Amino acid sequence: MSNLDALRDALPAIREGVVVTLELTVGGALLAFVLALVLGIAARFRNLAVRGGARVLIEFFRGTSLLVQIFWLFYVLPLLGYKLDPVFCGILALGLNYGAYGAEVVRGALNAVPRAQFEAAVALNFSPWQRMRRVLFPQAWALMLPSLTNLLVHLLKGTALASYITLHDLTYEIGTLRKTTGDTLFSFGIGLLIYFVLAYLLTLGMNMLETRAKRKLGRGATLKEVLSLAPDDAHAKVAP
């Protein structure tokens, strides 16, 4: 059987693997984003207990291996009487790990908003929630998107670890293709190409969000203008 014949036979399984990978990516990204917002904002609280608790969680999940976290959730928790579904386990591990990294992005972006903006909101008698929703977060959102894009791409690649907990994701199916063909270069070349396409599509979507966020703040070009420019020109025009 030729490599192309083997690939043709493996396409249904590879499609299913891509679906599992996307489920892990989307689920993990949503959980990570929620945790990043909660922990990133909590890390700026004046209350020592809240700020300290947020810092402990952030440093713990940033400072421990994602692989160990996945193994702990999947293999250790059952020993304590808690067995998690493999997909849920993967989403939880990815969300906790990348949420901790995202929290630092959120905290840094909020701290980067000029102090004068905060003082103006206080002068207008905005409540803390109104200050965050109307003044601070819209500006911080545009600042944090490039870093969040990087984390999202890393999260996509991190889903490959799910193959260690019995999930038939893209990496698992590519490994199966390698066993079928006996051709490592061909099989993992296909895997590289698929991961690249997925990462590029995610990056394109996040770049659109960034362009829209900056446009709402009166910065940069419109999305139509950005897409019509050369990469270097587009970057220069979108930059605040």
Backbone as a ProteinNet text record, in pm:
[ID]
protein_1_A
[PRIMARY]
MSNLDALRDALPAIREGVVVTLELTVGGALLAFVLALVLGIAARFRNLAVRGGARVLIEFFRGTSLLVQIFWLFYVLPLLGYKLDPVFCGILALGLNYGAYGAEVVRGALNAVPRAQFEAAVALNFSPWQRMRRVLFPQAWALMLPSLTNLLVHLLKGTALASYITLHDLTYEIGTLRKTTGDTLFSFGIGLLIYFVLAYLLTLGMNMLETRAKRKLGRGATLKEVLSLAPDDAHAKVAP
[TERTIARY]
84.4	0	87.8	58.6	136.4	97.4	181.4	153.3	21.5	-4.7	-127.4	-250.2	-238.9	-351.4	-377.2	-269.6	-283.9	-344.5	-303.2	-358.8	-506.9	-543	-683.9	-768.4	-717.4	-790.7	-797.6	-694.3	-687.1	-760.7	-806.6	-868.8	-987.8	-1080.7	-1192.1	-1144.5	-1045	-992.4	-920.4	-848.3	-777.9	-878.6	-988.9	-1093.6	-1149.6	-1173.4	-1222.9	-1118.9	-991.3	-885.7	-880.8	-902.1	-906.3	-1022.5	-1137	-1253.8	-1222.8	-1158.6	-1121.9	-1024.5	-926.8	-830.2	-898.8	-994.6	-1067	-1155.5	-1215.9	-1295.5	-1209.1	-1091.6	-999.7	-953.7	-927	-878.6	-984.4	-1106	-1213.7	-1252.7	-1272.8	-1310.4	-1202.9	-1078.1	-968.8	-951.8	-970.2	-954.7	-1063.4	-1186.7	-1295.6	-1272.3	-1234.9	-1206.6	-1087.4	-983.2	-863.8	-896.2	-981.7	-1015.6	-1091.3	-1186.6	-1262.9	-1169.1	-1084.1	-990.5	-892.1	-847.5	-754.3	-816.5	-942.8	-1010.7	-1025.4	-1072.5	-1097.4	-966.8	-866.7	-740.3	-662.8	-668.6	-596.7	-651.1	-782.9	-844.5	-823.2	-837.9	-819.2	-676.9	-578.8	-439.2	-411.2	-507.7	-491.2	-568.2	-638.1	-717.2	-626.4	-679	-604.4	-612.2	-721.4	-737	-627.6	-548.9	-433.9	-474.2	-584.7	-627.4	-666.9	-742.2	-784.8	-665.1	-582.6	-465.6	-368.5	-347.2	-255.3	-305.9	-436.4	-493.6	-480.3	-503.5	-489.2	-345.1	-250.2	-109.7	-66.6	-115.4	-79.8	-128.2	-253.6	-308	-232.6	-204.6	-132.9	4.3	80.1	215.8	217.7	117.3	113.8	93.2	-7.4	-37.2	61.2	126.2	231.9	360.5	381.3	508.3	513.9	404.5	404.7	378.2	425.8	417.7	273.7	237.5	105.1	86.9	191.3	181.7	153.9	223.5	201	59.4	11.8	-124.2	-227.2	-207.7	-299.2	-294.5	-173.9	-159.6	-224	-205.8	-260.6	-413.4	-472.7	-618.6	-674.6	-602.6	-656.7	-622.1	-500.2	-456.4	-458.1	-439.7	-433.1	-570.2	-651.8	-784.8	-868.3	-865.1	-941.2	-899.9	-773.1	-728	-793	-838.5	-906.2	-1057.6	-1104.4	-1248.4	-1315.7	-1237.3	-1294.8	-1241.5	-1325.9	-1284.6	-1346	-1261	-1304.8	-1308.9	-1404.5	-1408.8	-1280.6	-1219.3	-1092.6	-1099.1	-1206.3	-1217.6	-1227.1	-1310.4	-1323	-1191	-1121.2	-991.6	-892.9	-889.2	-799.6	-834.7	-964.5	-1008.9	-974.2	-996	-968.8	-820.4	-735.5	-591.9	-543.4	-588.4	-547.9	-598.4	-723.8	-781.4	-709	-676.1	-607.3	-466.5	-395.3	-257.3	-248.9	-321.5	-312.8	-391.1	-489.2	-558.3	-464.9	-370.8	-273.3	-181.2	-137.1	-54.8	-136.5	-261.3	-346.9	-375.2	-378.6	-404	-296.9	-173.5	-66.2	-80.6	-131	-156.9	-265.3	-373.1	-482.9	-434.4	-362.6	-313.4	-221.1	-130.3	-37.4	-107.2	-207.8	-280.2	-359.6	-422.2	-497.3	-403.9	-286.6	-190.3	-133	-138.6	-82.7	-176.7	-303.4	-396.1	-352.2	-337.3	-288.3	-367	-295.6	-356.9	-460.8	-438.7	-532.4	-671.2	-679.4	-809.6	-886.9	-816.3	-878.8	-924.7	-841.2	-874.8	-994.8	-1002.3	-1116	-1245	-1238.8	-1357.3	-1401.8	-1306.1	-1338.8	-1403.5	-1349.6	-1404	-1547.5	-1580.8	-1716.7	-1809.5	-1756.2	-1834.2	-1881.1	-1798.8	-1829.4	-1805.5	-1889.3	-1867.5	-1749.2	-1690.5	-1579.2	-1615.3	-1738.2	-1779.8	-1787.9	-1841.7	-1851.7	-1713	-1622.2	-1485.1	-1419.7	-1440.4	-1380.3	-1444.6	-1578.9	-1650.2	-1642.1	-1649.3	-1657.5	-1523.6	-1429.3	-1305.3	-1182.8	-1158.9	-1034.9	-1030.6	-1133.6	-1126.6	-1124.7	-1206.2	-1199.3	-1059.8	-987.3	-851.3	-754	-772.1	-684.1	-706.5	-830.4	-863.5	-779.6	-766.2	-685.3	-538.3	-492.6	-353	-322	-418.7	-391.7	-411	-480.6	-511.5	-388.9	-282.6	-166	-108.3	-98	-45	-142.3	-271.2	-369.8	-368	-338.5	-325.8	-212	-99.1	14.2	-22.7	-92.5	-132.1	-229.3	-318.4	-414.9	-344.4	-244.4	-168.3	-92.1	-33.2	34.6	-63.8	-182.8	-284.3	-321	-335.9	-363.9	-257.1	-130.8	-22.5	-18	-60.9	-62.4	-164.5	-264.5	-365.1	-303.9	-184.4	-118.8	-93.2	-81.9	-57.7	-178	-295.1	-415.9	-406.6	-316.1	-300.8	-249.7	-192.8	-143.6	-255.4	-375.5	-485.8	-598	-557.9	-646.6	-732.4	-711.7	-791.2	-732.6	-819.5	-775	-778.4	-686.7	-679.9	-595.7	-563.4	-487.1	-351	-281.4	-149.5	-157.4	-258.6	-276	-297.6	-383.7	-414	-294.2	-214.1	-92.7	5.3	12.6	96.2	49.1	-82.5	-137.8	-102.6	-109	-71.4	74.9	159.5	301.9	322.1	247.2	259.1	210.7	108.3	53.6	148.2	204.9	290.6	435.7	477.1	618.4	704.7	640.5	712.5	692.7	792.7	784.2	779.2	862.8	868.2	733.6	673.8	545.2	435.2	425.3	316	322	438.3	448.4	454.9	491	478.5	333	245.1	101.3	53.1	102.8	63.9	106.1	229.5	277.7	190	154.1	73.4	-64.3	-127.7	-261.7	-255.4	-156.9	-143.8	-115.9	-35.5	-6	-133.3	-213.4	-338.1	-431	-446.6	-533.3	-482	-350.4	-292.5	-307.8	-290.4	-302.8	-445.4	-543.4	-683.2	-717.1	-668	-690.9	-625.9	-503.7	-433.1	-505.6	-555.4	-628.5	-753.4	-826.5	-945.9	-913.5	-805.9	-766.8	-716.9	-649	-604.5	-723.3	-829.8	-951.5	-1010.6	-1011.5	-1060.9	-974.7	-843.9	-753.8	-778.1	-793.1	-819.3	-949.4	-1052.2	-1181.1	-1171.9	-1100.1	-1086.8	-1014.1	-908.5	-834	-913.8	-995.3	-1076.4	-1180.4	-1235.5	-1334.5	-1273.3	-1143.7	-1074.7	-1020.8	-1050.5	-1004.4	-860.5	-809.8	-670.8	-665.4	-568	-542.6	-640.7	-622.2	-702.1	-824.3	-916.9	-1030.8	-983.1	-1065.1	-1029.5	-1010.7	-1096	-1084.9	-952.5	-911.6	-785.1	-667	-676.1	-567	-548.2	-659.1	-650.1	-598.9	-612.1	-568.3	-424	-361.8	-225.2	-126	-2	105.5	124.7	180.8	194.5	265.5	378.4	451.9	372.1	306.3	227.7	108.7	46.1	-71.9	-32.8	80.1	124.4	149.3	212.4	244.1	118.6	16.6	-102.9	-192.6	-190.8	-274.2	-213.7	-82.4	-17.5	-69	-93.2	-145.9	-43.7
-120.4	0	125.2	218.1	341.6	436.3	537.7	637.7	710	742.4	814.1	726.9	598.2	507.9	496.6	487.3	480.3	608.7	722.9	850.6	859.2	811.8	814.4	729	614.5	528.3	588.1	666.1	722	854.6	913.6	1045.8	1054	955.3	964.2	970	887.5	888	1019.2	1072.2	1199.1	1312.3	1310.8	1412.4	1405.3	1284.1	1269.2	1319.3	1294.4	1344.3	1496.3	1558.6	1705	1758	1690.5	1732.5	1727.3	1618.7	1606.8	1717.5	1743.4	1850.4	1985.4	2012.2	2139.9	2148.8	2037.2	2037	2073.2	2013.7	2045.1	2190.6	2238	2375.7	2476.7	2459.8	2555.2	2548.3	2426.5	2412.4	2463.7	2428	2476.1	2625.9	2683	2827.9	2904.3	2854.7	2922.2	2919.1	2801.8	2791.8	2878.2	2875.6	2955.6	3104.4	3148.5	3290.4	3335.6	3253.9	3288.3	3295.1	3193.6	3192.8	3309.2	3341.1	3452.3	3584	3604.7	3727	3731.7	3621	3617.8	3634.8	3554.8	3560.8	3688.7	3735	3856.8	3979.7	3987.1	4098.9	4083.8	3959.8	3936.2	3968.4	3946.9	3974.3	4122.8	4209	4353.7	4408.4	4319.4	4363.5	4416.6	4512	4561.5	4464.6	4387.9	4290.2	4184.8	4169.5	4079.8	3934	3894.4	3753.9	3719	3807.8	3782.8	3785	3887.9	3899.7	3784.2	3748.5	3639.5	3505.4	3480.2	3355.7	3343.9	3455.5	3455.9	3429.4	3490.1	3470.3	3325.2	3263.9	3123.8	3033.9	3053.1	2971.5	2994.3	3119.5	3152.2	3087	3103.6	3051.1	2898.6	2837.6	2691.3	2631.1	2680.8	2621	2664.4	2779.8	2818	2741.9	2709.5	2650.8	2499.6	2434.4	2288.6	2247	2129.4	2081.4	2051	2090.8	2059.3	1908.2	1837.4	1691.9	1628.3	1675.1	1621.6	1654	1773.4	1810.7	1719.2	1690.2	1600.1	1460.3	1410.5	1278	1274.5	1381.5	1385.7	1380.6	1459.4	1462.1	1330	1266	1145.2	1016.6	1010.9	886	888.4	1004.2	1011.8	1031.7	1119.6	1143.2	1016.3	922.5	798	721.6	734.8	669	730	855.3	925.3	917.1	842.8	822.6	914.6	989.4	1082.1	1048.2	997.6	962.8	1061.2	1124.4	1226.6	1170.6	1218.9	1186.3	1238.4	1161.7	1205.1	1343.4	1371.5	1502.8	1612.5	1591.7	1691.1	1708.8	1599.3	1604.9	1689.3	1667.7	1745.8	1893.2	1923.7	2063.3	2129.3	2057.3	2112.4	2142	2047.6	2068.5	2185.4	2189.3	2298.3	2432.4	2435	2559.8	2612.2	2522.6	2564.7	2614.4	2541.6	2578.2	2708.7	2718.1	2839	2954.9	2924.1	3030.9	3104.5	3030.1	3093.3	3186.8	3142.2	3230.9	3351.5	3325.5	3434.2	3536.8	3492.2	3585.5	3694	3655.4	3754.8	3851.7	3801.5	3888.5	3990.1	3943.1	4032.4	4135.3	4090.1	4182	4287.3	4243.6	4338	4438.4	4392.6	4483.1	4586.2	4542.5	4637.5	4738.9	4694.3	4786.1	4883.8	4845.2	4930.6	5043.7	5035.3	5144.8	5268.1	5382.7	5502.6	5533.7	5573.3	5605.3	5716.1	5805.6	5917.2	5867.5	5755.5	5700	5655.1	5590.7	5547.4	5668.1	5769	5888.6	5961.8	5963.1	6027.4	5951.8	5820.3	5740.6	5762.4	5776.9	5805.3	5943	6040.1	6175.7	6179	6087.5	6079.1	5999	5957.2	5884	5747.1	5683.6	5547.9	5449.9	5350.1	5242.6	5158.3	5075.3	4988.5	4904.6	4851.1	4770.7	4854.9	4976.3	5064.6	5107.5	5132.7	5169.5	5057.6	4934.6	4821.1	4799.3	4801.6	4767.2	4876	5002.6	5110.7	5176.6	5170.5	5246	5155.3	5076	5000.2	4881.2	4796.4	4673	4695.4	4786.6	4805.6	4842.5	4922.8	4958.7	4843	4773.4	4660.7	4546	4528.7	4421.2	4429.9	4551.1	4568.9	4539	4567.4	4544	4396.4	4323.5	4183.5	4085.1	4125.8	4031.9	3969	4044.4	3978.5	3866.4	3890.4	3787.5	3670.7	3700.2	3592.7	3507.4	3570.4	3494.3	3393.5	3437.4	3346.2	3230.4	3260.9	3155.6	3058	3109	3021.1	2923	2971.3	2882.6	2778.6	2822	2727.6	2624.4	2668.6	2576.3	2472.2	2516.3	2422.5	2314.6	2354.9	2257.5	2172.2	2229	2153.3	2041.4	2048.2	1942.2	1808.8	1812.7	1688.2	1596	1653.9	1572.3	1485.9	1519.6	1442.6	1299.1	1274.2	1137.4	1043.8	1100.8	1019.4	971.6	1027.6	987	924.3	844.2	758.4	833.9	963.5	1037.9	1020.8	994.9	978.3	1113.5	1199.2	1332.3	1327.2	1444.2	1450.9	1383.6	1409.6	1349.4	1197.4	1145.9	1000.6	941.6	1004.5	951.9	962.8	1067.9	1079.3	968	935.1	824.1	691.7	675.1	554.5	547.2	661.8	666.6	628.4	672.9	637.4	486.3	425.6	279.6	206.1	261.7	196.9	206.6	325.7	348.3	311.6	320.2	300	415.6	525.5	642.6	758.6	781.9	887	1025.8	1047.3	1179.5	1215.6	1125.5	1151.8	1176	1088.4	1095	1222.4	1249.6	1368.4	1496	1483.7	1599.5	1638.9	1538.3	1565.2	1629.8	1576.9	1633.5	1778.2	1810.2	1948.3	2041	1995.7	2077.7	2106.4	2004.4	2022.7	2117	2095.9	2185.4	2329.2	2344	2479	2547.4	2475.5	2532.9	2572.7	2485.7	2517.6	2640.6	2645	2758.4	2887.4	2878.1	2997.9	3051.6	2962.9	3005.9	3070	3012	3070.9	3208.8	3219.7	3348.1	3453.5	3413.8	3507.3	3558.6	3466.8	3508.4	3603.3	3574.5	3662.1	3796.9	3798	3925.5	4012.7	3948	4023.4	4086	4009.8	4064.3	4181.7	4169.5	4276.9	4402.6	4384.5	4499.3	4569.2	4488.8	4546.4	4619.1	4559.6	4622	4755.6	4761	4885.3	4988.7	4941.4	5034.3	5101.7	5025.7	5083.4	5192.5	5181.2	5282.2	5396.9	5390.8	5495.8	5480.9	5355.7	5330.8	5234.3	5255.3	5158.9	5165.9	5071.4	5066.2	4979	4987.3	4896.7	4758.5	4658.5	4521.7	4509.7	4576.6	4570.2	4629.2	4738.9	4801.8	4712.9	4648.8	4562.4	4445.9	4382.1	4265.7	4301.3	4428.6	4469.3	4517.2	4526.7	4575.8	4460.8	4492.3	4394.3	4373.9	4257.7	4229.2	4337.9	4388.3	4491.2	4620.2	4658.1	4781	4768	4650.5	4629	4639.5	4579.6	4584.8	4728.6	4803.7	4942.8	5026.2	4999.3	5080	5045.3	4917.5	4875.8	4917.1	4929.2	4961.8	5094.5	5101.7	5225.2	5338.1
0	0	0	-90.9	-97.9	14.3	34.3	138.3	112.2	-15.4	-49.4	-25.8	-54.1	-27	122.5	198.2	344.1	398.8	343.9	387.6	354.2	235.2	195.6	290.6	328.5	421.2	561.7	596.8	732.6	746.9	635	640.9	736.3	736.8	832.9	977.9	1012.3	1148.3	1178.8	1079.1	1099.8	1120.3	1044.7	1064.6	1205.4	1253.6	1390.5	1490.9	1461.4	1548.2	1551.2	1434.4	1428.7	1511	1505.3	1583.5	1732.8	1777.1	1918.5	1957.3	1869.8	1896.6	1907.8	1818.9	1824.4	1948.7	1989	2111.7	2232	2239.1	2347.9	2341.7	2220.7	2204	2244.2	2192.3	2221.4	2368.7	2419.4	2559.8	2653.1	2625.8	2709.1	2701.7	2581.7	2564.7	2640.5	2634.6	2706.5	2857.1	2909.3	3052.3	3090.3	3007.3	3035.3	3035.7	2944.1	2937.1	3061.5	3104.4	3225.9	3346.4	3361.1	3473	3465.1	3343.2	3326.1	3371.5	3335.5	3378.3	3529.7	3588.2	3732.8	3810.3	3775	3849.2	3819.1	3694.2	3657.9	3729.5	3739.9	3812.3	3962	4013.1	4156.8	4200.6	4110.2	4144.4	4161.5	4125.3	4140.4	4260.5	4332	4446.2	4557.8	4630.1	4745.9	4862.8	4869	4975.3	4964.6	5070.3	5067	5048.5	5112.3	5102.3	4958.9	4894.1	4756	4662.9	4677.4	4589.8	4613	4737.8	4769.7	4718.3	4732.4	4681.9	4531.5	4462.4	4316.8	4276.3	4348.1	4314.4	4335.9	4442.3	4469.3	4356.3	4312.8	4204.8	4073.9	4044.8	3921.3	3919.2	4026.9	4030.1	4033.8	4098.4	4104.5	3965.8	3894.1	3764	3655.9	3674.1	3580.3	3609.3	3734.3	3776.4	3772	3734.2	3724.3	3580.1	3544.7	3406.9	3366.2	3245.2	3192.1	3181.8	3141.8	3130.5	3265.9	3368.9	3503.5	3550.8	3519.3	3558	3491.5	3361.6	3291.6	3353.2	3379.6	3440.4	3578.9	3654.7	3790.2	3786.2	3696.5	3686.6	3636.1	3543.9	3480.4	3554.6	3610.9	3672.3	3825.8	3886.2	4032.4	4094.6	4036.4	4093.5	4107.6	4010.8	4030.3	4155.4	4195.6	4318.5	4441.3	4426.2	4536.2	4524.3	4423.4	4407.5	4308.8	4227.1	4130.6	3991.4	3905.9	3770	3672.4	3591.5	3497.3	3356	3278.2	3135.8	3070	2979.4	2919	2854	2779	2714.1	2818.9	2920.3	3027	3100.6	3122	3188.9	3109	2977.1	2892.4	2892.5	2882.3	2883.8	3016.9	3126.2	3259.1	3276.2	3237.3	3251.7	3166.2	3041.4	2952.8	3004.5	3050.8	3100.7	3223	3316	3438	3406.8	3322.4	3293	3215.3	3105.3	3022.9	3082.1	3166.8	3238.2	3332	3393.9	3483	3405.4	3288.1	3204.2	3156.1	3118.3	3071.5	3179.1	3304.7	3415	3421.1	3393.9	3393.7	3276.5	3164.7	3050	3085.3	3147	3185.5	3287.4	3388.2	3491.2	3430.6	3344.8	3283.4	3193.6	3118.4	3028.8	3107.8	3215.9	3299.3	3363.4	3406.5	3466.1	3363.3	3234.9	3129.7	3089	3129.4	3099.5	3177.1	3110.9	3179.9	3306.9	3410.5	3538.8	3525.7	3432.3	3413.6	3375.1	3302.9	3265.5	3389.8	3481	3606.1	3688.3	3696.6	3775	3714.8	3581.7	3515.8	3547.2	3548.8	3580.3	3723.9	3814	3954.2	3965.1	3890.2	3893.1	3841.6	3751.2	3697	3788.6	3902.7	4003	3952.2	3867.5	3822.6	3936.7	3944.3	4040.7	3994.1	4081.8	4037.2	3915.4	3910.6	3796.2	3670.3	3681.9	3565.7	3517.5	3610.9	3571.5	3491.7	3538.2	3469.2	3332.7	3328.1	3205.8	3099.9	3140.4	3043.2	3010.8	3101.6	3083.4	3073.4	3176.4	3184	3088.1	3093.3	3015.9	2864.9	2807.9	2662.3	2613.2	2691.5	2651.4	2674.6	2786.7	2816.3	2717.9	2671.4	2578.8	2451.9	2397.7	2277	2304.5	2425.8	2460.3	2483	2537.9	2574	2458.4	2352.6	2245.4	2176.9	2147.1	2084.7	2171.2	2301.1	2390.5	2404.9	2407.4	2415.4	2288.6	2174.7	2050.4	2059.7	2113.4	2131.3	2223.2	2332.2	2425.4	2360.9	2276.6	2209.9	2116.9	2045	1956.7	2039.3	2150.6	2238.8	2294.9	2328	2379.5	2274.2	2149.5	2040.9	2034.3	2041.8	2035.3	2160.8	2273.8	2398.2	2399.9	2311.2	2305.9	2263.8	2204.3	2162.4	2281.3	2401.4	2519.9	2555	2499.2	2529.8	2479.4	2384.8	2334.7	2443.2	2551.4	2661.8	2754.2	2739.5	2827.3	2744.6	2647.9	2567.4	2467.1	2449.1	2351.7	2212.2	2114.3	1976	1906.1	1945.7	1886.6	1759.9	1707	1582.5	1595.1	1705.1	1724.7	1729	1795.6	1802.7	1663.3	1584.9	1451.7	1358.1	1375	1294.2	1332.3	1461	1504.2	1446.1	1437.6	1376.5	1228.6	1160.3	1019.1	1000.7	1091.2	1081.7	1095.2	1186.9	1203.1	1078.3	1013.9	894.3	775.9	756	639.3	665.9	792.5	823.4	779.3	738.5	686.8	784.8	867.4	969.1	906.9	805.1	741.2	680.4	607.5	542.8	646.4	745.5	842.9	926.6	983.2	1067.4	984.4	857.3	767.9	749.9	735.9	727.6	858	971.2	1100.6	1114.9	1074.9	1081.1	998	879.9	790.1	850	907.3	964.9	1084.9	1172.3	1288.4	1244.1	1140.3	1090.9	1040.6	963.1	910.4	1024.5	1124.5	1238	1313.4	1336.7	1409.2	1329.6	1198	1114.7	1116.7	1109.5	1113	1246.6	1356.3	1488	1498.1	1446.4	1450.1	1367.2	1250.9	1166	1237.1	1301.3	1374.9	1488.7	1562.1	1673	1622.8	1507.8	1450.7	1410.7	1364.8	1332.3	1458.2	1566.9	1693.7	1738.8	1722.9	1763.6	1681.6	1551.5	1464	1501.9	1530	1567.5	1701	1797.1	1928.4	1918	1837.3	1822.1	1744.6	1649.3	1571.9	1660.9	1754.9	1845.7	1933.8	1956.1	2036.8	1951.5	1819.8	1730.7	1690.6	1695.9	1659.7	1541.9	1452.5	1347.6	1232.6	1139.7	1018.2	1037.6	944.2	945.4	902.2	928.4	891.4	739.9	662.4	516.3	470.9	533.9	497.2	533.6	651.7	696.3	601.2	559.9	473.1	334.1	295.6	162.4	160.6	280.2	288	291.9	257.3	276.5	425.3	467.9	610.4	688.7	638.9	711.5	721.3	610.4	611.4	704.3	703.9	788.7	934	971.1	1110.5	1152.9	1063.7	1096.4	1112.7	1030	1034.5	1150.7	1192.9	1303.9	1436.1	1440.6	1566.6	1619.1	1752.9	1810.1	1803.5
[MASK]
++++++++++++++++++++++++++++++++++++++++++++++++++++++++++++++++++++++++++++++++++++++++++++++++++++++++++++++++++++++++++++++++++++++++++++++++++++++++++++++++++++++++++++++++++++++++++++++++++++++++++++++++++++++++++++++++++++++++++++++++

